[in-house]
Amino acid sequence: MSLVIALAASREAVIGADRRAIAFLGSCPKLEEELYSGQIKNDQELADRARELCATLQISDGREKVWRQGDLLVGEVTEISARLSRRRRIYLTPGASLQVDITSGEDAGATQGAGEKSAGGEAKIRAWDGVGCIVFGNRITQKLAYEEVGRVGGRVNEALIRSILVKAGDSTASVSRGHLVLHSIVKQSDPKAALLKALQEDCKESGWRLCAPQ
């Protein structure tokens, strides 16, 4: 889990994310704690600490965590182990957003990316939101993002999202220095219905069971 920032304004939607994926090959809770609490600032520190703790990592900066789905924007963060895949996803359009928790079982696989099929699982609607800013991430990236949002009195825009992603990349090895930001001004006649339809289509394609739609 790293950093996704979503903004649903009345006339636009913006979503941005880093591109880092980190897989721990074996358990190393101490390294995970240090990494996701912000103690490890850069890639060299991460490599050095992994050697000290005899931990093996796979790191890539090519994961797509945000994408377009028709006129909607979608983003997700993931937590993947050999037995379980957890995703927190957000569907976004001007004026509205939909947060979903997705859990898949042992057959989900550890190399899934955006749009890849899962072997089944459960999608549970977490929250419906109107205009506002939502941050997904680990402790250090969420803290950094909300501090920056607080400094501007909650007046979030695309430029601020980009600046937060840059600052996060300079501050912690848990996110990449590169990032992707997407923007949409296409308004839906019924935003809630459009978001729910996109989720239902993804559930059908990926074999997820949709629980308690709201």
N, C-alpha and C positions, 0 to 999 in steps of 0.2 A: 504494500500500500504506500502511495507516495503523495501526489498532489494534483487535484482537479478543482478548478474554480469555475463556477457557473453563475451567470447573471441573467435573470429574467427581468428586464425593464419593460415599461409599458409599450415601447415602440421598437425594441430590439432585444435580441438574445445573443449572449456571448459566452463561449466556453473555452477554457484553455487547460492544458496539462503538460507535465513533463513527459519524457519518453523512456524512463528507466524501469527495468525489470530486474529484480534480484531474487535468485533462487538459492536457498540454503540446502546444500547437499549433505543432509544429516543435521541433527539438532545442535544448536549453539545459542541457548537463550541469553547468555551474557553478551555476546556480540550483537544479537538482535536488540537487546535493551539499549546498549550503547549507541547503536546506529539510529534507532527510531526515537531516541530521546534527545538527539542532537549533539551527543558527545563527540561523534566522528564527523569532522568538518569537510573532508575531501577524499578523493579516491586513493591517494597515497596513504593517508591515515587508515583507511579501510583495509587496504592490502596488508599494511604492516600489522594491524591488530588481528586480522584473520590468521596470519602466520603465527603470531604469538599464542593464539587460542587453538591452533591446529584445526581451523575451520575451513571448509571448502565452499566457495561461492561461484555462481555463474551470474555474470552481470552483462546486460545488453541495454543499449539505448535506442532500440528500434520499435518499442511497443507503441501501438496506436491506442491511446486511451480516450480520445475524442474523435467523433466522426459525424458526418451528415447522414440523415435517414430521411430522404425526400427533402421537405422544407424544414424538418425538425433537426435539432442538434442533440447528440447523445454523448455521454461520458461515463466512464466507470473506473473504479479502483478494484483490485483483486488481491485475494490472499489465497495462495494455492499450496497445498501439501500433497504428499503421495496419495492420501485417502480422501481429501475433501477440497472442494473449490468454493470459495465465498466471493461474491461480487456485490458491490454496491453501485448501482447504476442510476443515472439521472437523465430523464427525457426533458427537453427544453424547447420552449417557443416564446415569443414575446408575450409577456403577461402571465405566464404559468409554467410550472415545472412539476414533475412527478418523480419521486424517489422510490427505488425498488431494491430490496435485498434478494439476492439469488444464491441459493445453495445447491450444489451438485455433489454427487457421491463419488465413490471410488473410481468410476470409469471416466470421470471428467477429463483427466489428463492434465499435465503440467505445462503444456506448451500452447494452450489456446490463446487466440488473440481476438480482436474485434471481428464479429461476424462469423466465427467458427462455430460449428455445431457441438453441442454437449450431448452426453448420453442420457440426459434426463435430469430432473431436479425440481426445485420448488422456487417460484418467484412470489414474493410477498410485498405488497404495496406498503411502503414505509410512511410516506407523507405526500400530500398534495400541497403545493405552495403557490402563492401568487407572485407579485413583484418582489424581488429581493435577491440577495447573494447567498450562495451555498458553497461550502468548502468541504471536500473530501480529502483526507490525508492522514498521515501519522501524527503523533503528538507535536513534533517540532514544526512540521510544515503547516498544520492547522494554527498553531500558536502564532507563527510568523505572519500568516495570511490575515488573521483576525486583528493582529496588532496594526498592520498596514491599513486595513479597512477602518479601524478605529481612528487612526491619525487623520483620515480625511472625512471623518464624521459620517461614514457609511455611504459616501457619494462614490460608488464604484462605477468604473467605466472600462472600456477595452484597454486603454493605456495603463490603468492601474493593475489590471490582471496581468498584463505583460511584465510590468515592473516587479510584481510579486514573484512571478515564475523565475525571473532573472535573479532576484535576490535569494530565493530558495536554492537555486542551482549553485550560488556562490557560498552558501551557508552550511549545507549538509550534503553528505555523500549519498543520502537516501533518494535524491532526485538527480536527474540529468541536467546538464547545463543547457541543452537544447530543449525546445518546447514547441507546441503547436497551439494556435488560437484560431477559433472559428467564429463567424459572425453571421447573424440572420436578421433581416427586417421583415420577413414574410409573416404576416399576422393570420391566424386561423379564425374562421368564423365561430368555431366552438373549440377553444384551445384544449379544454379538458378531454373532450371526445377524441381529438386528434392524438393526444398523448397516450390515452388508453388504447386506442387502436394500434399504435406503434408497438406498445408493450405486448398486446395480444398477438400481433403478427410474429414478434420475436419468440414468444412462448411456443407458438405453433411450430415455427421453424426449428427451434432448439430442443423441443420436447420438454419444456418446463411446465409445471402445473401452476396455474395462477391461483393464488389463495386470497380470498376475501377482498375482491376489488371494491374500492370505495367510490 
